[in-house]
């Protein structure tokens, strides 16, 4: 996170709340983020809100505006295409390395994330399912055990979380993650590469379908 060492616990909390609201879709693209209003809503002063907004600008989720407000970033089709290209490269590598290098402890953590996702999808809790799905992908990166890959993932994490949330088919995504988990567990490198490619393709199709519906509305 950009400038994380300068952040207070209060600004970290505000940043976490706003980040979740943006990636969950609670705060829509283009909506205004006014320091005074957010401070009143969260019961804090304006300083931690200002710090949080600055951090979210650094994470690529917020676009700054003059004075005391900003807006939730509106990702253009080009932005989305760029993100998908980078996601494809990073995740293909991440899943392959995870299958080669996974540990028993890492598998247990990955299973826990997947169980959270499956349970949330089953009860129709979209926000929880999306967060757990993002957690699944982030845990795969941990299992890959590559410091540079983890650094790149951290830099892009918020934008990738937003991208991963661009769908409503929670059960289908959980099913795909289940298959990927089993391939990682079995150290099936060719299998996990094939499944990852399918997962990326279907993710793109789901996101495109959701954008088409949103545009039509």
Secondary structure by P-SEA (a helix, b strand, c coil): ccccccccaaaaaaaaaaaaaaaaccccccccccaaaaaaaacccaaaaaaaaaaaaaacccccccccccccccccaaaaaaaaaaaaaaaaaaaaaaaacccaaaaaaaaaaaaaaaaaaaacaaaaaaaaaaaaaaaaaaaaccaaaaaaaaaaaaaaaaaaacccaaaaaaaaaaaaaaaaaacaaaaaaaaaaaaaaaaaaaaaaaaaaaaac
